[in-house]
Structure formats: structure tokens, C-alpha cells
Amino acid sequence: MTTIEECRAALDKLSDSMGDAAGDVRAAASMERSVTCHVTDLDVTFAGRLTGGRIEVRDTVPGPPREKAQIRLAMTGDDLVALVDGRLHFARAWASGRVRLEAGLRDLFHLRKLL
């Protein structure tokens, strides 16, 4: 079982990767959106913004998200770390229900380039 610190480090690593991206991935990451990632097994939510091609985590709160973000993710800490490390394929994890992604249709269209 991962820790809150490991999950935060995974989100920082994901943000760094997005910041270094080019082409379509860079364009998709350049959206300005509120984001939450609920780590279900730790029952903690990281809340922040997707801005400037990076994820800025601004708050870590216990429990599920307090406000409805424009982009909402939910998964276990182990799955978050595995996704960021490349050991878990996002589409397969999403299709099997291990990862939940909720967003508006337009945002989903842009996010598919990231995933």
C-alpha cells in the first residue's frame, strides 16, 4: 500500500512529464482546468489545477473531493503510482473500473491525447 507522500510524488512526476511533453500531448496539457485525484484506499484527495502544461496540487484533504472539479480522477494509490511509472496502462485500467475519470465531453476529447 502506497503512502500519501508516494502519491504526491507520483503526481509531481506526472506534472514534470507533462511539462516536458511536446506536440499533441503538450497542447492537451495546456488546458486550464480544476483537477482532483481521489486516492480511494487512503481516502485522501489531491486538489489543484491543470495550468501551463503542469498539474499544480494546491491542497490535500481527507475524504472525497469537497468541490466538483472540471477533471476528476479516482483510483487506489498503488494504481496511481503504477500509472505514472508506466506499469499500468490507463485505457485498460479505466475500462476495467480500476481508474475513474470524469470530465466534460470537450475535456475528455482533449485528455485522450494525454492518456
C-alpha positions in Angstrom: 0.0 0.0 0.0 1.4 3.4 -1.0 1.6 6.4 1.3 0.3 9.9 0.8 3.8 11.1 0.2 4.4 8.5 -2.6 1.1 9.5 -4.2 2.1 13.2 -4.1 5.5 12.3 -5.6 3.7 10.4 -8.4 1.6 13.4 -9.2 4.7 15.6 -9.2 6.4 13.2 -11.6 3.3 13.2 -13.8 3.3 17.0 -13.8 7.0 17.1 -14.7 6.4 14.6 -17.6 3.5 16.8 -18.9 5.7 19.9 -18.6 8.4 18.2 -20.8 5.9 16.9 -23.4 5.7 18.2 -27.0 3.2 18.2 -29.8 -0.3 17.0 -29.3 0.4 16.0 -25.7 1.7 19.4 -24.9 -1.4 21.0 -26.5 -3.7 18.8 -24.5 -1.8 19.5 -21.2 -2.1 23.3 -21.8 -5.7 23.3 -20.8 -6.7 25.4 -17.8 -8.9 23.2 -15.6 -9.5 22.4 -12.0 -8.4 18.8 -11.1 -9.0 16.4 -8.3 -7.5 13.0 -7.7 -9.2 10.9 -5.0 -6.9 8.2 -3.7 -9.6 5.7 -2.6 -7.6 3.4 -0.4 -6.1 6.2 1.6 -9.3 8.3 1.4 -7.5 11.4 0.6 -8.0 13.9 -2.3 -5.3 16.0 -4.0 -6.9 19.1 -5.5 -5.4 21.6 -7.8 -5.2 23.0 -11.3 -4.0 21.9 -14.7 -2.3 25.0 -15.8 0.6 25.9 -18.0 1.0 22.3 -19.1 1.5 21.2 -15.5 -0.6 19.9 -12.5 -0.3 22.3 -9.6 -1.5 20.4 -6.4 -2.8 23.2 -4.1 -4.5 21.2 -1.4 -4.6 17.7 0.1 -7.8 17.0 2.0 -9.1 13.9 3.8 -12.0 12.1 2.2 -13.6 12.6 -1.2 -13.4 15.9 -3.1 -15.1 18.7 -1.4 -15.9 20.5 -4.7 -16.6 19.2 -8.1 -13.5 19.8 -10.3 -13.7 20.0 -14.0 -11.5 16.9 -14.3 -11.9 14.2 -11.6 -9.8 11.1 -11.1 -10.3 8.3 -8.6 -8.1 5.3 -8.0 -6.0 3.5 -5.4 -2.6 4.8 -4.5 -0.9 1.7 -5.9 -2.7 2.2 -9.3 -1.7 5.9 -9.3 2.0 5.1 -8.8 1.8 2.2 -11.4 0.1 4.5 -14.0 2.8 7.2 -13.6 5.6 4.7 -13.7 4.2 3.1 -16.9 3.4 -0.3 -15.3 -0.4 0.2 -15.7 -2.0 1.1 -19.0 -4.6 3.8 -18.5 -7.1 2.6 -21.0 -7.1 -0.9 -19.6 -7.4 0.4 -16.1 -10.2 2.7 -17.0 -12.1 0.0 -18.9 -11.8 -2.4 -16.0 -13.0 0.2 -13.5 -9.7 0.4 -11.6 -9.5 4.1 -12.6 -12.4 6.5 -12.8 -12.1 9.6 -14.9 -14.9 12.2 -15.1 -14.9 15.3 -17.1 -16.9 17.2 -19.7 -17.1 15.9 -23.2 -14.7 18.5 -24.6 -12.2 17.9 -21.8 -12.3 14.2 -22.4 -11.6 14.8 -26.1 -8.5 16.8 -25.2 -7.4 14.4 -22.5 -7.4 11.4 -24.7 -4.1 12.7 -26.2 -2.6 12.6 -22.7 -3.8 9.1 -21.9 
